[in-house]
Amino acid sequence: MRFGVVTLFPEMVEGALSHGVLSRAIERGRVAVDCENPRDHAADAHRTVDDRPFGGGPGMVMTPAPLSGAIRALRARLPAAPVVALTPQGRTFDQGVARHWAAHGSLVLVAGRYEGMDERVLEQEIDGEVSLGDFVLSGGEVAALAIVDAVSRLVPEVLGDARSAEEDSFGDEGLLDCPHWTRPEVWEGHGVPAVLLSGDHARIARWRRERALARTRARRPELLEDAALDAADERFL
Ligand code: ADE
C-alpha cells in the first residue's frame, strides 16, 4: 500500500509512523508513506503558504499554488491514487472506506491547516473529502494518520496474524469485537469468565460470538441490520 501525504508538518507524520505495527510494516516494505510539503512549492523567499481570506474574517487560508504544487508532485509519483482532503465537511470515514482504499493500493491524503484550503484547490485537484467525525481538529495530520493506520492494518502481512483484522470490531462479520482478558487469572479480586479457561475451543468460539452479538446489540444495534448472521446467531438474539 502506497500513501502520499500533503502536509506542512512532515515530521509530525513521520514521527507517528516510526512506532509499532506501522513502522514494522514500512520496514518490511508492505506500506510506504511519502510526504510532500507545500512549503517546498512556494515561490517567494519566505516560502509563504497562507494568506488572509478574501471578504475578511479571522484566520488564514492555504494559498492555491503551493498546495496544488505538492498535490501534483504526489500525483506524478502515485498516478492511480485517489486524492482525498481531510476536512470536517467530508464523508465520514469508516471501516468500509478503509477496506475500499486498502484494496485500491494507493492513496493521497491532503492535510489542511489554518481556516482551510482555497476552494479552487478542492474543486480542481481533489477527488473527495473525508472527515473523522463531527468535531474540528487543528489540522488534517492527525486524521491522515488515523486513516493510514486503519487502512494499513487491512494490507496483507501488516498484522502478525491475518485473523486479527477479520475479528476486530467492524471486521468481516460487521459486529463489534468480543471482550478480552489475559493473565493474571485473578486481578484485585476480579476473575475471568470460566469458559475461557475450559480449553473447549468450540465452546469458547460460540461464547465469544455471543458476547460480540450481545455487545453489538447493546451498543450499536443498527450494525446488526447489515451483519453476517447465521441461524444460531438469530436464535441467540
Ligand atoms: N480536519 C479538521 N477537522 C477534521 C475532521 N473532523 N476530520 C478530518 N479532518 C479534519
Residues whose N, C-alpha, C, O or C-beta is under 5 A from the ligand:
A	BS01	ADE	L86 T87 P88 V130 S131 L132 G133 F135 V136 L137 G139 G140 A143
